[in-house]
């Protein structure tokens, strides 16, 4: 990411995403919504030495946010916190860091 956000800035993003949430599931949904709305997709990155395109993010059963990666005709969901981001990171990547700070 271009600039590192402070813990206070990340806490503010988490607060924005979870303002009306009453439990962890609603907070997760709030964070997912912010990532889905703000993360600029598609973008390319490298996963295990292979170039992939991140087409979208998805909320998977088991309460995890995943990036849907494609290469040729193959598709795979990778946990968003496990996804290596390109440098420079795509617009909206600060929401991924806010999700990491919130901590599943």
N, C-alpha and C positions, 0 to 999 in steps of 0.2 A: 504494500500500500504506500502511496506517496507520502502521506504524513501519518505518524502514529497518533492516535487519539489518546488523550489522558483517560485515566480510570473515571474521573468525574464526567468527561464527555460521553464515554461509553455508558455510564450509569444514566445519563440524561436520555440517551437513545433508548435504553431499556425501559425507562419510565414512560417515554412517549409511546412505545409499542404496547405497554402493558397497563396503561392508565385505567381502562375499564375492566380489567381482568380480575376474576375472583380466585382462581386456582391455577395450578401449574399448567393444566391443559389449555385454559384460556390464554395464559401468558404465552405459551408456545405458539398458539394460533396467531396471536398478535405479532409476535416476532416473525413468524413465517410470512404473514401478510406484508410486513414492511420489507422483508428481503425480496419477496415476489414482486412488489411494486417498484422497488428502487434499484435492484441489481440489474445492470445493463447486460442483457443477453440477446443474441448469442455472443460468446467469447471463446477463444481457444486457450487451452492450457495443456500441460503435460502430466499424465498420470502413469506412473511406473514406466517412464521412458517412451510412452506413446502419446502422440498429439491427439487430443480429443476436442470436441466442440460441446460446450455447455449450452444446451438449448433452453432449459427452464429449471426452476426449482419445484419440488413437490413435497408435500407433507405425507410421510409414509406411516403405516401402522406401526405401533411401537414407539410413537412419539419422537420421530426424528425427521429433521429437515434434510433433504437430499438434493444434490445436483443431478439432473438427468444428462448424462454424457453420451455423445454419439461419435462413432467412427465408422465410415462406410455404412453398412446396414446394421451394425451392432449398436445396441443401447444398453447402458448400465446406469443404475442409480448409485451414487457415491455420497456418503454422509458429507454434508456441506462443511463440517469442521475438519474432515479428512482431506478435503479437496485442496491441492496445491494451487494457489492463485498465481496468475502470470504477473510479471512486473513490466509496466505498471498494472496495478489491479484494476478491474473494471469499475466503472461508476457504481456507487452503491455498496461497495464491499465493506464499508464501515458497519453495515447492518449485520454482516456475518460476524464481525468482531464483537458487536453488541450481544449477539446470540451466544458467542463463546463466553463472554463475561457473565451472562445470565446463568449459564452452565446447566446443561441437562444432567 
